[in-house]
């Protein structure tokens, strides 16, 4: 899924990007396309995010 990045390099996260995923833990990578190629973050391993169930 595409995610936008602010000028200060922070991510613009939208709940719409995650709405169809069930609650749980996910391993994630950020792939940034640059003029010289693709950079993957983190460079070693993966980051973990936890999605909590909605209270609605």
CHARMM internal coordinates of N, CA and C (Angstrom, degrees):
IC EDIT
DIST 1 N 1 CA 1.4440
DIST 1 CA 1 C 1.5217
ANGL 1 N 1 CA 1 C 109.11
DIST 1 C 2 N 1.2826
ANGL 1 CA 1 C 2 N 117.75
DIHE 1 N 1 CA 1 C 2 N 142.12
DIST 2 N 2 CA 1.4564
ANGL 1 C 2 N 2 CA 121.98
DIHE 1 CA 1 C 2 N 2 CA 179.83
DIST 2 CA 2 C 1.5204
ANGL 2 N 2 CA 2 C 110.75
DIHE 1 C 2 N 2 CA 2 C -78.94
DIST 2 C 3 N 1.3264
ANGL 2 CA 2 C 3 N 116.21
DIHE 2 N 2 CA 2 C 3 N 141.53
DIST 3 N 3 CA 1.4588
ANGL 2 C 3 N 3 CA 123.26
DIHE 2 CA 2 C 3 N 3 CA 175.92
DIST 3 CA 3 C 1.5165
ANGL 3 N 3 CA 3 C 107.68
DIHE 2 C 3 N 3 CA 3 C -133.11
DIST 3 C 4 N 1.3087
ANGL 3 CA 3 C 4 N 116.80
DIHE 3 N 3 CA 3 C 4 N 137.46
DIST 4 N 4 CA 1.4530
ANGL 3 C 4 N 4 CA 121.40
DIHE 3 CA 3 C 4 N 4 CA 179.45
DIST 4 CA 4 C 1.5207
ANGL 4 N 4 CA 4 C 110.73
DIHE 3 C 4 N 4 CA 4 C -85.51
DIST 4 C 5 N 1.3409
ANGL 4 CA 4 C 5 N 116.42
DIHE 4 N 4 CA 4 C 5 N 155.49
DIST 5 N 5 CA 1.4587
ANGL 4 C 5 N 5 CA 122.30
DIHE 4 CA 4 C 5 N 5 CA -179.97
DIST 5 CA 5 C 1.5247
ANGL 5 N 5 CA 5 C 108.93
DIHE 4 C 5 N 5 CA 5 C -123.40
DIST 5 C 6 N 1.3516
ANGL 5 CA 5 C 6 N 116.79
DIHE 5 N 5 CA 5 C 6 N 133.00
DIST 6 N 6 CA 1.4647
ANGL 5 C 6 N 6 CA 122.33
DIHE 5 CA 5 C 6 N 6 CA 176.44
DIST 6 CA 6 C 1.5289
ANGL 6 N 6 CA 6 C 110.86
DIHE 5 C 6 N 6 CA 6 C -71.36
DIST 6 C 7 N 1.3261
ANGL 6 CA 6 C 7 N 116.81
DIHE 6 N 6 CA 6 C 7 N 167.72
DIST 7 N 7 CA 1.4663
ANGL 6 C 7 N 7 CA 121.65
DIHE 6 CA 6 C 7 N 7 CA 177.39
DIST 7 CA 7 C 1.5262
ANGL 7 N 7 CA 7 C 112.23
DIHE 6 C 7 N 7 CA 7 C -59.28
DIST 7 C 8 N 1.3517
ANGL 7 CA 7 C 8 N 117.11
DIHE 7 N 7 CA 7 C 8 N -30.48
DIST 8 N 8 CA 1.4736
ANGL 7 C 8 N 8 CA 120.01
DIHE 7 CA 7 C 8 N 8 CA 179.08
DIST 8 CA 8 C 1.5360
ANGL 8 N 8 CA 8 C 112.00
DIHE 7 C 8 N 8 CA 8 C -85.54
DIST 8 C 9 N 1.3201
ANGL 8 CA 8 C 9 N 116.11
DIHE 8 N 8 CA 8 C 9 N 9.60
DIST 9 N 9 CA 1.4679
ANGL 8 C 9 N 9 CA 125.50
DIHE 8 CA 8 C 9 N 9 CA 176.99
DIST 9 CA 9 C 1.5236
ANGL 9 N 9 CA 9 C 114.00
DIHE 8 C 9 N 9 CA 9 C 73.77
DIST 9 C 10 N 1.3551
ANGL 9 CA 9 C 10 N 118.47
DIHE 9 N 9 CA 9 C 10 N 12.31
DIST 10 N 10 CA 1.4515
ANGL 9 C 10 N 10 CA 119.88
DIHE 9 CA 9 C 10 N 10 CA 172.34
DIST 10 CA 10 C 1.5334
ANGL 10 N 10 CA 10 C 108.40
DIHE 9 C 10 N 10 CA 10 C -81.78
DIST 10 C 11 N 1.3276
ANGL 10 CA 10 C 11 N 115.98
DIHE 10 N 10 CA 10 C 11 N 153.48
DIST 11 N 11 CA 1.4557
ANGL 10 C 11 N 11 CA 120.61
DIHE 10 CA 10 C 11 N 11 CA -177.69
DIST 11 CA 11 C 1.5122
ANGL 11 N 11 CA 11 C 111.80
DIHE 10 C 11 N 11 CA 11 C -82.31
DIST 11 C 12 N 1.3183
ANGL 11 CA 11 C 12 N 116.05
DIHE 11 N 11 CA 11 C 12 N 145.73
DIST 12 N 12 CA 1.4559
ANGL 11 C 12 N 12 CA 121.99
DIHE 11 CA 11 C 12 N 12 CA 171.75
DIST 12 CA 12 C 1.5278
ANGL 12 N 12 CA 12 C 105.63
DIHE 11 C 12 N 12 CA 12 C -99.73
DIST 12 C 13 N 1.3188
ANGL 12 CA 12 C 13 N 115.87
DIHE 12 N 12 CA 12 C 13 N 101.82
DIST 13 N 13 CA 1.4586
ANGL 12 C 13 N 13 CA 120.60
DIHE 12 CA 12 C 13 N 13 CA -178.43
DIST 13 CA 13 C 1.5172
ANGL 13 N 13 CA 13 C 109.15
DIHE 12 C 13 N 13 CA 13 C -94.07
DIST 13 C 14 N 1.2879
ANGL 13 CA 13 C 14 N 115.66
DIHE 13 N 13 CA 13 C 14 N 141.66
DIST 14 N 14 CA 1.4561
ANGL 13 C 14 N 14 CA 121.25
DIHE 13 CA 13 C 14 N 14 CA 178.40
DIST 14 CA 14 C 1.5205
ANGL 14 N 14 CA 14 C 108.35
DIHE 13 C 14 N 14 CA 14 C -128.34
DIST 14 C 15 N 1.3104
ANGL 14 CA 14 C 15 N 116.03
DIHE 14 N 14 CA 14 C 15 N 134.74
DIST 15 N 15 CA 1.4589
ANGL 14 C 15 N 15 CA 118.57
DIHE 14 CA 14 C 15 N 15 CA 177.42
DIST 15 CA 15 C 1.5257
ANGL 15 N 15 CA 15 C 110.83
DIHE 14 C 15 N 15 CA 15 C -62.44
DIST 15 C 16 N 1.3257
ANGL 15 CA 15 C 16 N 117.62
DIHE 15 N 15 CA 15 C 16 N -24.63
DIST 16 N 16 CA 1.4655
ANGL 15 C 16 N 16 CA 120.49
DIHE 15 CA 15 C 16 N 16 CA 177.51
DIST 16 CA 16 C 1.5245
ANGL 16 N 16 CA 16 C 110.91
DIHE 15 C 16 N 16 CA 16 C -61.69
DIST 16 C 17 N 1.3464
ANGL 16 CA 16 C 17 N 117.65
DIHE 16 N 16 CA 16 C 17 N -32.31
DIST 17 N 17 CA 1.4596
ANGL 16 C 17 N 17 CA 121.17
DIHE 16 CA 16 C 17 N 17 CA 178.86
DIST 17 CA 17 C 1.5231
ANGL 17 N 17 CA 17 C 111.77
DIHE 16 C 17 N 17 CA 17 C -67.62
DIST 17 C 18 N 1.3245
ANGL 17 CA 17 C 18 N 116.83
DIHE 17 N 17 CA 17 C 18 N -25.44
DIST 18 N 18 CA 1.4640
ANGL 17 C 18 N 18 CA 121.31
DIHE 17 CA 17 C 18 N 18 CA -173.47
DIST 18 CA 18 C 1.5214
ANGL 18 N 18 CA 18 C 113.26
DIHE 17 C 18 N 18 CA 18 C -112.41
DIST 18 C 19 N 1.3163
ANGL 18 CA 18 C 19 N 118.31
DIHE 18 N 18 CA 18 C 19 N -0.53
DIST 19 N 19 CA 1.4641
ANGL 18 C 19 N 19 CA 122.90
DIHE 18 CA 18 C 19 N 19 CA -170.07
DIST 19 CA 19 C 1.5207
ANGL 19 N 19 CA 19 C 113.89
DIHE 18 C 19 N 19 CA 19 C -58.34
DIST 19 C 20 N 1.3007
ANGL 19 CA 19 C 20 N 118.81
DIHE 19 N 19 CA 19 C 20 N -32.46
DIST 20 N 20 CA 1.4653
ANGL 19 C 20 N 20 CA 120.72
DIHE 19 CA 19 C 20 N 20 CA -175.55
DIST 20 CA 20 C 1.5238
ANGL 20 N 20 CA 20 C 112.95
DIHE 19 C 20 N 20 CA 20 C -90.59
DIST 20 C 21 N 1.3373
ANGL 20 CA 20 C 21 N 117.49
DIHE 20 N 20 CA 20 C 21 N -1.79
DIST 21 N 21 CA 1.4548
ANGL 20 C 21 N 21 CA 120.27
DIHE 20 CA 20 C 21 N 21 CA 179.52
DIST 21 CA 21 C 1.5200
ANGL 21 N 21 CA 21 C 110.18
DIHE 20 C 21 N 21 CA 21 C -87.85
DIST 21 C 22 N 1.3359
ANGL 21 CA 21 C 22 N 118.01
DIHE 21 N 21 CA 21 C 22 N 137.18
DIST 22 N 22 CA 1.4655
ANGL 21 C 22 N 22 CA 119.45
DIHE 21 CA 21 C 22 N 22 CA 175.20
DIST 22 CA 22 C 1.5210
ANGL 22 N 22 CA 22 C 110.88
DIHE 21 C 22 N 22 CA 22 C -72.56
DIST 22 C 23 N 1.3345
ANGL 22 CA 22 C 23 N 116.12
DIHE 22 N 22 CA 22 C 23 N 158.11
DIST 23 N 23 CA 1.4691
ANGL 22 C 23 N 23 CA 120.69
DIHE 22 CA 22 C 23 N 23 CA 176.65
DIST 23 CA 23 C 1.5185
ANGL 23 N 23 CA 23 C 109.19
DIHE 22 C 23 N 23 CA 23 C -57.85
DIST 23 C 24 N 1.3292
ANGL 23 CA 23 C 24 N 115.90
DIHE 23 N 23 CA 23 C 24 N 146.46
DIST 24 N 24 CA 1.4645
ANGL 23 C 24 N 24 CA 121.03
DIHE 23 CA 23 C 24 N 24 CA 178.96
DIST 24 CA 24 C 1.5112
ANGL 24 N 24 CA 24 C 110.57
DIHE 23 C 24 N 24 CA 24 C 151.39
DIST 24 C 25 N 1.3254
ANGL 24 CA 24 C 25 N 115.84
DIHE 24 N 24 CA 24 C 25 N -174.86
DIST 25 N 25 CA 1.4593
ANGL 24 C 25 N 25 CA 121.18
DIHE 24 CA 24 C 25 N 25 CA 178.38
DIST 25 CA 25 C 1.5200
ANGL 25 N 25 CA 25 C 109.66
DIHE 24 C 25 N 25 CA 25 C -98.66
DIST 25 C 26 N 1.3274
ANGL 25 CA 25 C 26 N 115.16
DIHE 25 N 25 CA 25 C 26 N 141.83
DIST 26 N 26 CA 1.4552
ANGL 25 C 26 N 26 CA 121.91
DIHE 25 CA 25 C 26 N 26 CA -179.11
DIST 26 CA 26 C 1.5227
ANGL 26 N 26 CA 26 C 110.06
DIHE 25 C 26 N 26 CA 26 C -131.93
DIST 26 C 27 N 1.3127
ANGL 26 CA 26 C 27 N 116.04
DIHE 26 N 26 CA 26 C 27 N 138.85
DIST 27 N 27 CA 1.4590
ANGL 26 C 27 N 27 CA 121.75
DIHE 26 CA 26 C 27 N 27 CA 171.46
DIST 27 CA 27 C 1.5234
ANGL 27 N 27 CA 27 C 106.83
DIHE 26 C 27 N 27 CA 27 C -86.92
DIST 27 C 28 N 1.3270
ANGL 27 CA 27 C 28 N 116.86
DIHE 27 N 27 CA 27 C 28 N 132.75
DIST 28 N 28 CA 1.4631
ANGL 27 C 28 N 28 CA 119.96
DIHE 27 CA 27 C 28 N 28 CA -176.21
DIST 28 CA 28 C 1.5204
ANGL 28 N 28 CA 28 C 111.03
DIHE 27 C 28 N 28 CA 28 C -132.01
DIST 28 C 29 N 1.3115
ANGL 28 CA 28 C 29 N 114.76
DIHE 28 N 28 CA 28 C 29 N 153.76
DIST 29 N 29 CA 1.4623
ANGL 28 C 29 N 29 CA 123.90
DIHE 28 CA 28 C 29 N 29 CA 170.96
DIST 29 CA 29 C 1.5160
ANGL 29 N 29 CA 29 C 107.54
DIHE 28 C 29 N 29 CA 29 C -132.05
DIST 29 C 30 N 1.2971
ANGL 29 CA 29 C 30 N 117.26
DIHE 29 N 29 CA 29 C 30 N 148.75
DIST 30 N 30 CA 1.4567
ANGL 29 C 30 N 30 CA 122.98
DIHE 29 CA 29 C 30 N 30 CA 173.82
DIST 30 CA 30 C 1.5205
ANGL 30 N 30 CA 30 C 107.24
DIHE 29 C 30 N 30 CA 30 C -107.10
DIST 30 C 31 N 1.3073
ANGL 30 CA 30 C 31 N 116.64
DIHE 30 N 30 CA 30 C 31 N 121.86
DIST 31 N 31 CA 1.4681
ANGL 30 C 31 N 31 CA 122.25
DIHE 30 CA 30 C 31 N 31 CA 176.91
DIST 31 CA 31 C 1.5178
ANGL 31 N 31 CA 31 C 107.25
DIHE 30 C 31 N 31 CA 31 C -106.87
DIST 31 C 32 N 1.3335
ANGL 31 CA 31 C 32 N 115.88
DIHE 31 N 31 CA 31 C 32 N 115.25
DIST 32 N 32 CA 1.4647
ANGL 31 C 32 N 32 CA 121.63
DIHE 31 CA 31 C 32 N 32 CA -178.65
DIST 32 CA 32 C 1.5229
ANGL 32 N 32 CA 32 C 108.98
DIHE 31 C 32 N 32 CA 32 C -106.70
DIST 32 C 33 N 1.3261
ANGL 32 CA 32 C 33 N 115.75
DIHE 32 N 32 CA 32 C 33 N 122.83
DIST 33 N 33 CA 1.4627
ANGL 32 C 33 N 33 CA 120.76
DIHE 32 CA 32 C 33 N 33 CA 176.71
DIST 33 CA 33 C 1.5238
ANGL 33 N 33 CA 33 C 108.58
DIHE 32 C 33 N 33 CA 33 C -87.81
DIST 33 C 34 N 1.3200
ANGL 33 CA 33 C 34 N 116.62
DIHE 33 N 33 CA 33 C 34 N 125.62
DIST 34 N 34 CA 1.4623
ANGL 33 C 34 N 34 CA 122.30
DIHE 33 CA 33 C 34 N 34 CA 179.82
DIST 34 CA 34 C 1.5261
ANGL 34 N 34 CA 34 C 108.49
DIHE 33 C 34 N 34 CA 34 C -121.52
DIST 34 C 35 N 1.3247
ANGL 34 CA 34 C 35 N 115.70
DIHE 34 N 34 CA 34 C 35 N 177.30
DIST 35 N 35 CA 1.4700
ANGL 34 C 35 N 35 CA 120.06
DIHE 34 CA 34 C 35 N 35 CA 178.16
DIST 35 CA 35 C 1.5249
ANGL 35 N 35 CA 35 C 112.09
DIHE 34 C 35 N 35 CA 35 C -63.94
DIST 35 C 36 N 1.3400
ANGL 35 CA 35 C 36 N 116.82
DIHE 35 N 35 CA 35 C 36 N -23.29
DIST 36 N 36 CA 1.4659
ANGL 35 C 36 N 36 CA 120.50
DIHE 35 CA 35 C 36 N 36 CA -176.34
DIST 36 CA 36 C 1.5243
ANGL 36 N 36 CA 36 C 113.82
DIHE 35 C 36 N 36 CA 36 C -104.24
DIST 36 C 37 N 1.3181
ANGL 36 CA 36 C 37 N 117.39
DIHE 36 N 36 CA 36 C 37 N 0.40
DIST 37 N 37 CA 1.4614
ANGL 36 C 37 N 37 CA 119.64
DIHE 36 CA 36 C 37 N 37 CA 179.58
DIST 37 CA 37 C 1.5158
ANGL 37 N 37 CA 37 C 111.94
DIHE 36 C 37 N 37 CA 37 C 144.02
DIST 37 C 38 N 1.3309
ANGL 37 CA 37 C 38 N 115.79
DIHE 37 N 37 CA 37 C 38 N -150.09
DIST 38 N 38 CA 1.4628
ANGL 37 C 38 N 38 CA 122.08
DIHE 37 CA 37 C 38 N 38 CA -178.20
DIST 38 CA 38 C 1.5185
ANGL 38 N 38 CA 38 C 108.95
DIHE 37 C 38 N 38 CA 38 C -118.39
DIST 38 C 39 N 1.3434
ANGL 38 CA 38 C 39 N 116.04
DIHE 38 N 38 CA 38 C 39 N 133.49
DIST 39 N 39 CA 1.4558
ANGL 38 C 39 N 39 CA 122.44
DIHE 38 CA 38 C 39 N 39 CA 177.00
DIST 39 CA 39 C 1.5300
ANGL 39 N 39 CA 39 C 106.96
DIHE 38 C 39 N 39 CA 39 C -113.67
DIST 39 C 40 N 1.3382
ANGL 39 CA 39 C 40 N 117.30
DIHE 39 N 39 CA 39 C 40 N 133.49
DIST 40 N 40 CA 1.4635
ANGL 39 C 40 N 40 CA 122.50
DIHE 39 CA 39 C 40 N 40 CA -178.66
DIST 40 CA 40 C 1.5222
ANGL 40 N 40 CA 40 C 109.31
DIHE 39 C 40 N 40 CA 40 C -109.80
DIST 40 C 41 N 1.3538
ANGL 40 CA 40 C 41 N 116.23
DIHE 40 N 40 CA 40 C 41 N 130.09
DIST 41 N 41 CA 1.4613
ANGL 40 C 41 N 41 CA 122.57
DIHE 40 CA 40 C 41 N 41 CA 177.00
DIST 41 CA 41 C 1.5226
ANGL 41 N 41 CA 41 C 108.89
DIHE 40 C 41 N 41 CA 41 C -119.67
DIST 41 C 42 N 1.2977
ANGL 41 CA 41 C 42 N 122.61
DIHE 41 N 41 CA 41 C 42 N 142.47
DIST 42 N 42 CA 1.4547
ANGL 41 C 42 N 42 CA 123.75
DIHE 41 CA 41 C 42 N 42 CA -12.38
DIST 42 CA 42 C 1.5232
ANGL 42 N 42 CA 42 C 109.93
DIHE 41 C 42 N 42 CA 42 C -67.06
DIST 42 C 43 N 1.3156
ANGL 42 CA 42 C 43 N 116.39
DIHE 42 N 42 CA 42 C 43 N 155.79
DIST 43 N 43 CA 1.4657
ANGL 42 C 43 N 43 CA 120.41
DIHE 42 CA 42 C 43 N 43 CA -176.21
DIST 43 CA 43 C 1.5215
ANGL 43 N 43 CA 43 C 112.40
DIHE 42 C 43 N 43 CA 43 C -72.70
DIST 43 C 44 N 1.3424
ANGL 43 CA 43 C 44 N 117.43
DIHE 43 N 43 CA 43 C 44 N -18.91
DIST 44 N 44 CA 1.4556
ANGL 43 C 44 N 44 CA 121.15
DIHE 43 CA 43 C 44 N 44 CA 179.37
DIST 44 CA 44 C 1.5283
ANGL 44 N 44 CA 44 C 108.25
DIHE 43 C 44 N 44 CA 44 C -134.36
DIST 44 C 45 N 1.3047
ANGL 44 CA 44 C 45 N 117.90
DIHE 44 N 44 CA 44 C 45 N 116.70
DIST 45 N 45 CA 1.4631
ANGL 44 C 45 N 45 CA 120.97
DIHE 44 CA 44 C 45 N 45 CA -179.86
DIST 45 CA 45 C 1.5158
ANGL 45 N 45 CA 45 C 111.73
DIHE 44 C 45 N 45 CA 45 C 85.98
DIST 45 C 46 N 1.3186
ANGL 45 CA 45 C 46 N 115.54
DIHE 45 N 45 CA 45 C 46 N -156.28
DIST 46 N 46 CA 1.4596
ANGL 45 C 46 N 46 CA 121.51
DIHE 45 CA 45 C 46 N 46 CA -179.59
DIST 46 CA 46 C 1.5218
ANGL 46 N 46 CA 46 C 109.82
DIHE 45 C 46 N 46 CA 46 C -139.42
DIST 46 C 47 N 1.3111
ANGL 46 CA 46 C 47 N 115.85
DIHE 46 N 46 CA 46 C 47 N 154.65
DIST 47 N 47 CA 1.4575
ANGL 46 C 47 N 47 CA 121.38
DIHE 46 CA 46 C 47 N 47 CA 173.20
DIST 47 CA 47 C 1.5312
ANGL 47 N 47 CA 47 C 107.57
DIHE 46 C 47 N 47 CA 47 C -87.11
DIST 47 C 48 N 1.3104
ANGL 47 CA 47 C 48 N 116.61
DIHE 47 N 47 CA 47 C 48 N 153.91
DIST 48 N 48 CA 1.4653
ANGL 47 C 48 N 48 CA 121.78
DIHE 47 CA 47 C 48 N 48 CA 179.18
DIST 48 CA 48 C 1.5281
ANGL 48 N 48 CA 48 C 108.38
DIHE 47 C 48 N 48 CA 48 C -114.81
DIST 48 C 49 N 1.3329
ANGL 48 CA 48 C 49 N 116.61
DIHE 48 N 48 CA 48 C 49 N 130.80
DIST 49 N 49 CA 1.4640
ANGL 48 C 49 N 49 CA 120.63
DIHE 48 CA 48 C 49 N 49 CA 171.58
DIST 49 CA 49 C 1.5288
ANGL 49 N 49 CA 49 C 107.63
DIHE 48 C 49 N 49 CA 49 C -119.02
DIST 49 C 50 N 1.3237
ANGL 49 CA 49 C 50 N 116.01
DIHE 49 N 49 CA 49 C 50 N 150.80
DIST 50 N 50 CA 1.4530
ANGL 49 C 50 N 50 CA 121.40
DIHE 49 CA 49 C 50 N 50 CA 177.84
DIST 50 CA 50 C 1.5246
ANGL 50 N 50 CA 50 C 108.56
DIHE 49 C 50 N 50 CA 50 C -118.16
DIST 50 C 51 N 1.3148
ANGL 50 CA 50 C 51 N 116.91
DIHE 50 N 50 CA 50 C 51 N 124.59
DIST 51 N 51 CA 1.4610
ANGL 50 C 51 N 51 CA 122.42
DIHE 50 CA 50 C 51 N 51 CA 175.49
DIST 51 CA 51 C 1.5191
ANGL 51 N 51 CA 51 C 107.54
DIHE 50 C 51 N 51 CA 51 C -99.32
DIST 51 C 52 N 1.3186
ANGL 51 CA 51 C 52 N 115.31
DIHE 51 N 51 CA 51 C 52 N 126.32
DIST 52 N 52 CA 1.4671
ANGL 51 C 52 N 52 CA 121.06
DIHE 51 CA 51 C 52 N 52 CA -179.69
DIST 52 CA 52 C 1.5330
ANGL 52 N 52 CA 52 C 108.61
DIHE 51 C 52 N 52 CA 52 C -95.75
DIST 52 C 53 N 1.3357
ANGL 52 CA 52 C 53 N 118.15
DIHE 52 N 52 CA 52 C 53 N 150.86
DIST 53 N 53 CA 1.4689
ANGL 52 C 53 N 53 CA 119.74
DIHE 52 CA 52 C 53 N 53 CA 178.14
DIST 53 CA 53 C 1.5259
ANGL 53 N 53 CA 53 C 110.71
DIHE 52 C 53 N 53 CA 53 C -66.09
DIST 53 C 54 N 1.3070
ANGL 53 CA 53 C 54 N 115.39
DIHE 53 N 53 CA 53 C 54 N 148.36
DIST 54 N 54 CA 1.4687
ANGL 53 C 54 N 54 CA 121.47
DIHE 53 CA 53 C 54 N 54 CA 179.16
DIST 54 CA 54 C 1.5262
ANGL 54 N 54 CA 54 C 110.49
DIHE 53 C 54 N 54 CA 54 C -71.40
DIST 54 C 55 N 1.3228
ANGL 54 CA 54 C 55 N 116.33
DIHE 54 N 54 CA 54 C 55 N 146.25
DIST 55 N 55 CA 1.4639
ANGL 54 C 55 N 55 CA 120.11
DIHE 54 CA 54 C 55 N 55 CA 176.89
DIST 55 CA 55 C 1.5204
ANGL 55 N 55 CA 55 C 111.73
DIHE 54 C 55 N 55 CA 55 C -91.34
DIST 55 C 56 N 1.3323
ANGL 55 CA 55 C 56 N 117.27
DIHE 55 N 55 CA 55 C 56 N -0.30
DIST 56 N 56 CA 1.4630
ANGL 55 C 56 N 56 CA 121.63
DIHE 55 CA 55 C 56 N 56 CA 179.69
DIST 56 CA 56 C 1.5078
ANGL 56 N 56 CA 56 C 111.04
DIHE 55 C 56 N 56 CA 56 C -78.59
END
COOR INIT
IC SEED 1 N 1 CA 1 C
IC BUILD
